[in-house]
Amino acid sequence: MGWQRAYPYAEDDSALVGTVSAASPGLVQRSDGTWDAFSEELALASFAVEVKVDEERLAACLPDGLSPDAFVEIAVRLTGLHSRQRRELRTWESGQQNFTVDLDPMEYVGKVDLDVVARLKAPVDHVPGFAHLAGSVLARAELATIWFSEPPKSIGDTLEVRWEDFDNDGGLVDGQLFTVRMEERPVILLNSAVPSAYDILSSKGTWGAAARIRDAVYAQIVHQAWSSILSHCFMEVVRHDEGESVDTVLAELEEWQAQVLRAWAPAFEPGESDPDLAVSALVEEVRATGSLVVLQKLPEAIQANCVTISGFNGLVKEFDRFQKEPT
Amino acid sequence: MTYLMRYGSGLSGKQLQAVLQGGLSPQTHPLGADINLSPMHRAVEAMRAPDGAISPTSDGEFAPVVYETLSDLPDRHLLDNRFWQWLACTEFREYVRGRWAAGVDLDVDPTLKPSQQARFLGNPGLNGLGRNALSRLFWTARVMQDADQGYALTKALFTKQDLAVGVVERSFGLIPAVARACAQHLSALPEKDHRAALKRLNLRASTVSLEGASEADVRALLLE
């Protein structure tokens, strides 16, 4: 069974339908459905929005005797974590609405999400199976995702590698071959002070001893680097409260941490073919087990994803060739 | 007046060390704005002990000064972590050192722990602007100040550093009414109680839309 959000009461997202189109020149819809508001210099990013409300479906989310007209309101919300904004743009009592949303590009960076919710206007008597707190969301529909800065390049399954002289850096341990640093994004530092390390690890050859050693050493580095990075991401997930939704947890992580979890989720949840459900399942599993069970899966997941055995196989071939050479 | 800049790209920990040692001058870009930073400089001077250390209790007083000084800048600059890095490494490096790394002499041995580096560097994420020594003050004052109470809630929040982190680094802390209600109703509670209340609010926030919630609604969720 796939992961699903567990609302503790009746709700129905299909009660709301929202459509959005560009209302100012220069806005371009990207191939993934999000909007590009950064490539052109825009004075304003304007969107025409239409929201349709299915009152009957909303009524089914309320206890008998309560009508959506009296107890439900519709709200369009803006969330931009990098812009440090969460606010309402518009609210109304019920029914269809057409309106324009104007966003000033000078007020936003990164990704901004618009959605529409139907929610309880005020608290109502508690009836089991139904929402009763003011603001309880009965239906929600996404409207648009807008990029006000270029989306970060996904690190997902690739890593930056940089050479440093560990002897000249007080923060690095002399004599070690590599280390992993969690900077703005994770980076593998290789020690240029280790004799022959640069020549071998930078070699471009596809066969011979140097290439075999290079591939085997890289396999070891890759394995240990991803172990560190994934463990770091899991610990960040565990820091969040149990009650937070998976979406909230992913949104509050650093962008690269969320990218890593998304990219690696299928390796940890091989039975889940949908990538969104896989990352949800992974986050839930990390939280449910305090990350322990998932950490136990690390070696298998990394070997499967990075095919690190190929480095060892290359060394075995080199060893065989070496043994067969006449003395 | 000071002509404001930002670094061309975000600094790494190693680059920060080199910048503080004077061995690296990163490329900078002008923001196209100049600001009188004197009120911030005067406040820093007043806060500094003879050994240069600055007490955590100064946060509640300094945050309004930072906010008032910089609030005319467009948000796009104020959201740019490279601007806050430049400010922390140049104009206010002695403030950051005094407040977060008082035992470190930047002129002799500027080796900072990662947690101290983060006070200069921050990062662009939700938590990151709460780490930079200056942006955390600005954004907290911005979300907390209101017409009725001025900066009273900013000061109340900073009396409990753990509460300040718990509110400002959560996404519900971006909603001014929610953040203010947290400061108003939780700052007098013991740490374990305000932690429990924030967890409860976070749990409720998964199904309750907090945007548009009244102060009374938030209070009910915090103290239910």
Interface residues (C-beta under 8 A of the other chain):
Chain A: Y7 P8 Y9 A75 R77 T79 L81 H82 S83 R84 Q85 R86 R87 E88 T91 P105 M106 E107 Y108 V109 G110 V117 R119 P123 A131 L133 A134 G135 S136 V137 E164 D169 G170 G171 R181 E183 E184 V187 D241 E242 G243 E244 S245 T248 A251 E252 L253 E254 E255
Chain B: G10 S12 G13 K14 Q17 P74 D75 R76 L79 D80 T111 N123 P124 G125 L126 N127 G128 L129 W139 V143 R170 S171 F172 L174 I175 K199 N202 L203 R204 A205 S206 T207 V208 S209 L210 E211 G212 A213 S214 D217 A220 L221
